[in-house]
Amino acid sequence: MKLSAENPPAPKDVLLAMFHAAVRAAAPENIVAHLPSAPTGRVLVLGAGKASAAMAAAVERAWPSVEMSGLVVTRYGHGAACERIEVVEAGHPVPDAQGQRAAERMLELARAAGPDDLVLALISGGGSSLLVKPAPGLSLDDKREVTRQLLACGATIQELNCVRKHLSGIKGGRLALAAAPAKVLTFVISDVPGDDPSMVASGPTLGDTTTSTQALAIVDRYRLNVPESVRRHLTGALVSPCTLDALASRCAIVAHPQMSLDAAAAAARALGAEPIILGDDIQGEAREVAASMARMTLDHVRSPGGRSSRRVFLSGGETTVTVRAPGRGGRNSEFLLALTIALGSTPGISAIACDTDGIDGSEDNAGAVMDPSSLRRAAELGLDPQEFLFENDSYSLFQALGDLVTTGPTRTNVNDFRAILVEVDPS
């Protein structure tokens, strides 16, 4: 893209360029730089998450002569071609029987590992749903029901994964315990605010410090109507956390949200915009985060010199949505719709909100973009954005405007990407 003072890039081009730069920075191929020297013994690759298949393919290419086998489970449509490592696709965000079968087979493979073997764990966001092994006394239907309720109530990813760990026979370090006495090396692409690796995919190979008491408190805090078997399991404290001392496991984070925001900031500078990174771990209800960011942006625009340069506010993290209606849309498009309404067609402000995995919630888009004309264009179509927000139907509104961002699965995941661009005042 050739830049000049007379021909600056269009706002949408700037926003999309930053998003694509953010995704590239989290590419699964980053794992290659973290791999040790090729081992001489057998390597067992086990993995779960939206990036696990692409990570496995990168490991195969990096170690072409190593004796290698294994199994990774990823979301439907997120697979990658592997020759020595089996790739299974399963349900996300609600677990299914395919994921349960994969988890049971993974535990069998781990138990067969010997003391001279290296177990290479490839973990990324989405693995909590994809790697499902109900704890004794629980069923897959129990896990599915709890997951549905947690996804709809506005719980944070940390709360969601705390509960998942204590209803699981494989998460919270239990996969690594099954592999003992083999050495375990874990590579993580982080999608959780704060980058606690034990929370990514609920930490199947890493120590856990949460308790079943905390999990039960989360269930009660959100007033979930969980199956009696779940409450009995958590109340009985049948599951003890796997401490770090109990696991001979090493871990490296190969990609995380801050890396992607830094890459987006570099792209912004190259396109003539001054980046301001607000944080890579922003959480909260999507509508409330949008309202806060709208106030911040409007305060900036109204300040002396607020439009003296092209400036972009970048942020990551993971917002939540309390589902109140059966509309279509994920947390990023809901954030963007609430932001659009709050900005009220203020001139010179455009924005993008996308999930770096390419799938916003359960829809086929990564997210959406907006600009100062969004509300006017909606009115011309006879559409009320406030009504779409009330119905949790942000996807349909942005689809009607032609402003969805559709990339398909990116095969990585460092969570939400948001950018609010303030244009130079031409006067």
C-alpha positions in Angstrom: 0.0 0.0 0.0 1.7 3.2 -1.2 1.2 6.1 1.2 1.3 9.9 0.6 0.0 13.0 2.2 -2.5 13.4 -0.7 -3.6 9.7 -0.7 -3.7 8.3 2.8 -5.0 4.8 3.2 -8.7 4.3 3.8 -9.8 3.7 7.4 -11.1 0.2 6.7 -7.8 -0.7 5.0 -5.8 0.5 8.1 -8.1 -1.5 10.4 -7.9 -4.7 8.4 -4.2 -4.4 8.0 -3.7 -4.2 11.7 -6.0 -7.2 12.3 -4.1 -9.3 9.8 -0.8 -8.3 11.3 -2.1 -9.4 14.7 -3.1 -12.8 13.4 0.3 -13.3 11.6 2.1 -12.6 14.9 0.3 -15.5 16.5 0.9 -18.0 13.8 1.4 -21.6 15.0 4.7 -21.7 13.1 6.1 -19.6 16.0 6.5 -22.9 17.8 9.6 -23.8 15.7 11.7 -21.1 17.3 11.0 -22.6 20.7 11.7 -26.3 19.9 14.9 -27.8 21.5 17.3 -29.8 19.4 15.8 -32.8 17.7 15.6 -35.6 20.3 17.1 -39.0 19.5 14.3 -40.9 21.3 10.6 -41.3 20.7 8.3 -38.3 20.7 4.6 -38.5 21.5 2.7 -35.4 20.4 -0.6 -34.7 22.3 -2.6 -31.5 21.8 -5.8 -29.7 22.0 -7.1 -26.4 20.8 -7.9 -24.4 17.7 -4.2 -24.1 16.8 -3.1 -27.6 17.8 -3.3 -29.2 14.3 -1.3 -26.3 12.7 1.2 -26.5 15.6 1.5 -30.3 15.0 2.2 -29.8 11.3 4.9 -27.3 12.1 6.6 -29.7 14.5 6.5 -32.4 11.9 8.2 -30.1 9.4 10.8 -29.1 12.0 11.7 -32.6 13.0 11.4 -34.7 9.8 13.7 -37.5 11.0 12.4 -37.9 14.6 10.4 -41.0 15.5 7.1 -39.3 16.2 3.4 -40.2 16.7 0.5 -38.8 18.5 -3.0 -37.3 18.5 -4.3 -33.7 18.6 -7.9 -32.5 18.7 -9.1 -29.3 17.1 -12.3 -27.6 16.2 -14.3 -28.7 13.1 -12.8 -27.0 10.1 -9.5 -26.1 11.9 -7.5 -29.2 10.9 -4.1 -29.3 9.1 -2.4 -32.0 7.1 -0.1 -34.2 9.2 1.7 -37.4 8.3 2.8 -38.9 11.7 0.3 -37.2 14.1 -3.4 -38.0 13.9 -5.7 -35.0 13.8 -9.3 -35.3 15.1 -11.9 -32.5 14.8 -14.5 -32.1 17.5 -17.2 -29.8 18.9 -16.7 -26.2 20.1 -17.7 -24.3 22.2 -20.1 -27.1 23.4 -18.2 -30.4 23.7 -19.4 -33.5 21.8 -18.8 -37.3 21.7 -15.9 -36.9 19.2 -14.0 -34.8 21.7 -14.7 -37.3 24.4 -13.4 -40.2 22.3 -10.3 -38.2 21.5 -9.6 -37.4 25.2 -10.0 -41.1 26.2 -7.6 -42.2 23.5 -5.1 -39.4 24.4 -5.1 -40.7 28.0 -4.4 -44.2 26.7 -1.4 -42.9 24.6 -0.1 -40.9 27.6 -0.2 -44.0 29.9 1.8 -46.0 27.4 4.6 -43.4 27.3 7.9 -44.7 28.7 10.6 -42.9 30.9 12.8 -42.3 27.9 10.0 -40.8 25.8 9.3 -37.1 25.3 5.7 -36.0 25.5 5.2 -32.8 23.5 1.9 -31.1 24.5 0.5 -28.5 22.0 -2.1 -26.5 23.8 -4.2 -23.5 22.6 -7.5 -21.8 23.2 -10.6 -23.9 22.6 -9.0 -27.0 24.1 -11.3 -27.0 27.1 -14.3 -27.8 25.0 -12.4 -30.0 22.5 -10.7 -32.2 25.1 -13.6 -33.6 27.2 -13.4 -36.4 29.7 -16.1 -36.3 32.4 -14.9 -37.0 35.9 -16.1 -40.3 37.5 -19.9 -40.1 38.2 -20.5 -37.4 35.5 -21.7 -37.8 31.9 -21.0 -35.9 28.7 -24.5 -34.5 28.9 -23.6 -33.1 32.3 -20.6 -31.4 30.9 -22.5 -30.0 27.9 -25.2 -28.5 30.1 -22.8 -26.8 32.5 -20.8 -25.4 29.5 -24.0 -24.0 27.9 -25.0 -22.3 31.1 -21.5 -20.9 31.7 -21.3 -19.5 28.2 -24.6 -17.7 28.5 -24.3 -16.2 32.0 -21.3 -13.9 31.3 -18.7 -15.9 33.3 -15.1 -15.0 32.6 -12.8 -17.5 30.9 -11.0 -18.1 34.2 -14.2 -18.9 35.9 -15.4 -21.1 33.1 -12.1 -23.1 33.1 -12.0 -23.4 36.9 -15.3 -25.2 36.8 -14.3 -27.3 33.8 -11.1 -28.5 35.5 -13.0 -29.8 38.5 -15.5 -31.7 36.3 -12.8 -33.3 34.2 -10.7 -36.4 34.2 -8.0 -35.0 31.9 -7.7 -31.2 32.6 -5.9 -29.5 35.5 -2.7 -31.5 34.9 -4.3 -34.9 34.7 -3.0 -35.6 31.2 0.6 -35.0 32.4 0.1 -37.3 35.4 -1.1 -40.0 33.1 2.1 -39.7 31.1 4.5 -40.1 34.1 7.3 -41.0 34.2 7.8 -39.6 30.7 9.2 -36.1 30.3 6.5 -33.5 29.3 7.2 -30.3 27.4 4.2 -28.0 26.9 3.9 -25.3 24.2 1.1 -22.9 24.6 -0.6 -20.3 22.4 -2.3 -18.2 25.1 -5.9 -16.9 24.7 -6.5 -16.0 28.4 -6.1 -12.5 29.9 -3.0 -12.5 32.0 -1.4 -15.4 30.1 -1.7 -18.0 32.9 -0.7 -21.1 30.9 -2.5 -23.4 33.4 -5.8 -21.7 32.3 -5.3 -22.2 28.5 -7.4 -25.2 27.5 -7.8 -25.7 31.3 -4.2 -26.8 31.6 -4.2 -30.5 30.8 -0.5 -30.9 31.4 0.1 -28.1 33.9 -0.3 -27.8 37.7 -3.5 -26.4 39.0 -4.0 -24.3 42.1 -7.8 -23.9 41.9 -10.2 -26.0 44.1 -13.5 -27.6 43.8 -14.8 -25.2 46.4 -13.9 -22.3 44.1 -15.7 -24.0 41.3 -18.8 -24.5 43.3 -18.7 -20.9 44.3 -18.7 -19.9 40.7 -21.7 -22.1 40.0 -23.6 -20.4 42.9 -22.5 -16.9 42.0 -24.1 -17.2 38.6 -27.1 -19.1 40.0 -26.6 -22.0 37.5 -29.2 -24.7 37.5 -26.6 -27.5 37.2 -27.4 -31.2 37.2 -27.5 -32.7 40.7 -24.6 -35.0 39.8 -22.4 -31.9 39.2 -23.3 -30.2 42.5 -22.7 -33.5 44.4 -19.3 -33.9 42.7 -18.1 -30.4 43.5 -19.6 -30.5 47.1 -17.9 -33.8 47.8 -14.5 -32.3 46.8 -13.8 -35.5 45.0 -11.2 -33.9 42.8 -7.9 -32.7 44.3 -5.8 -30.1 42.4 -2.6 -31.3 40.7 0.1 -29.1 42.2 3.1 -28.0 40.2 5.4 -30.1 42.3 3.5 -33.3 41.3 4.2 -32.7 37.6 7.5 -33.1 35.8 6.3 -30.6 33.1 8.1 -27.7 31.5 6.1 -25.0 29.6 6.8 -22.2 27.1 4.3 -19.7 25.7 5.0 -19.3 22.0 2.4 -16.7 21.2 0.2 -14.4 23.3 -2.0 -11.4 22.9 0.6 -8.7 23.6 2.7 -10.0 20.7 -0.3 -9.5 18.4 -1.0 -6.0 19.7 2.7 -5.1 19.2 2.5 -6.3 15.6 -0.7 -4.4 15.0 1.0 -1.2 16.4 3.9 -1.6 14.0 1.4 -2.0 11.1 -0.4 1.2 12.3 2.8 3.2 12.3 3.6 2.0 8.8 0.2 3.2 7.7 0.6 6.6 9.2 -1.4 6.1 12.4 -0.1 6.6 16.0 -0.9 3.5 18.1 -1.9 3.5 21.7 -2.2 0.1 23.3 -4.8 0.1 26.1 -4.0 -3.4 27.3 -4.0 -7.1 26.2 -6.2 -8.4 29.1 -9.4 -6.3 29.0 -12.4 -8.2 30.3 -16.0 -7.4 31.2 -19.4 -7.4 29.6 -19.0 -6.5 25.9 -21.5 -3.7 26.0 -20.0 -2.2 29.1 -16.5 -2.3 27.7 -17.8 -0.7 24.5 -19.5 2.1 26.5 -16.2 2.8 28.4 -14.2 2.8 25.2 -16.7 5.1 23.5 -16.4 7.6 26.3 -12.6 7.5 26.2 -12.6 8.0 22.4 -15.1 10.9 22.5 -13.1 12.5 25.3 -10.0 12.3 23.1 -11.8 13.7 20.1 -13.1 16.7 22.1 -9.8 17.4 23.7 -7.4 20.1 22.3 -5.5 18.6 19.5 -7.6 15.4 19.6 -7.6 15.2 15.9 -4.2 16.6 15.2 -3.0 13.2 14.0 -4.3 9.9 12.9 -4.4 7.8 16.1 -5.6 4.3 16.9 -6.5 2.7 20.2 -5.7 -1.0 20.4 -6.8 -3.6 22.9 -7.1 -7.3 23.5 -8.4 -9.7 26.1 -11.8 -11.4 26.2 -15.1 -9.8 26.9 -18.2 -11.7 27.8 -21.9 -11.6 26.7 -24.8 -12.4 28.9 -27.2 -13.9 26.4 -30.8 -12.6 26.9 -32.2 -13.4 23.4 -31.8 -15.9 20.6 -30.1 -13.6 18.1 -26.9 -14.3 16.2 -23.5 -12.9 17.0 -20.4 -13.2 19.1 -18.8 -11.0 21.7 -16.8 -9.0 19.2 -19.7 -8.1 17.0 -21.7 -7.3 20.1 -19.0 -5.0 21.4 -18.8 -3.3 18.0 -22.6 -2.8 17.8 -22.7 -1.3 21.3 -19.7 0.9 20.4 -21.4 2.1 17.2 -24.5 3.1 19.1 -22.5 4.9 21.8 -20.3 6.9 19.3 -23.5 8.1 17.6 -22.1 8.8 14.1 -19.3 11.0 15.4 -17.2 12.0 12.3 -13.8 10.6 11.9 -14.1 7.5 14.0 -13.9 3.9 12.6 -13.4 0.6 14.4 -12.9 -3.1 14.1 -13.5 -6.0 16.6 -12.5 -9.5 15.6 -11.6 -12.8 17.2 -8.1 -13.8 16.1 -9.2 -17.4 15.6 -11.4 -16.2 12.7 -14.7 -17.3 14.3 -16.7 -14.9 16.5 -18.7 -17.0 18.8 -20.5 -19.7 16.8 -20.9 -17.7 13.6 -18.9 -17.8 10.3 -17.3 -14.3 10.7 -14.2 -13.2 12.6 -16.0 -9.9 13.6 -17.0 -6.7 11.9 -16.0 -3.1 11.1 -17.9 0.2 11.6 -17.5 3.8 10.5 -19.3 7.1 10.9 -21.9 6.1 8.3 -22.9 2.9 10.0 -26.0 4.3 11.8 -27.1 6.3 8.8 -26.9 3.2 6.5 -28.8 1.2 9.0 -31.6 3.8 9.1 -31.8 3.8 5.3 -32.4 0.1 5.5 -35.1 0.6 8.1 -33.0 -1.2 10.8 -32.8 -0.1 14.5 -29.4 -1.0 15.9 -30.6 -0.7 19.4 -33.2 -3.4 18.8 -30.5 -5.7 17.3 -28.4 -5.1 20.4 -31.3 -5.9 22.7 -31.9 -9.2 20.7 -28.1 -10.2 20.9 -28.3 -10.1 17.1 -25.3 -8.1 16.1 -24.3 -10.5 13.3 -27.5 -9.8 11.4 -27.1 -6.0 11.6 -23.5 -6.0 10.3 -24.4 -8.6 7.7 -27.2 -6.3 6.4 -24.6 -3.4 6.3 -22.0 -5.6 4.5 -19.6 -4.9 7.3 -18.8 -8.4 8.5 -15.1 -9.5 8.5 -14.9 -13.0 7.2 -11.5 -14.8 7.2 -12.3 -18.4 7.9 -10.4 -20.3 10.5 -7.0 -18.8 11.1 -5.8 -21.9 13.1 -4.5 -19.8 15.9 -6.1 -18.0 18.8 -4.9 -15.1 21.0 -8.4 -13.9 21.7 -10.1 -10.6 20.9 -8.6 -7.8 18.8 -10.1 -4.3 18.9 -8.9 -1.2 17.2 -10.6 2.3 17.3 -9.2 4.7 14.6 -9.5 8.5 15.0 -9.0 10.3 11.7 -7.1 13.5 11.1 -9.4 16.5 10.9 -9.1 17.8 7.3 -9.9 21.3 8.4 
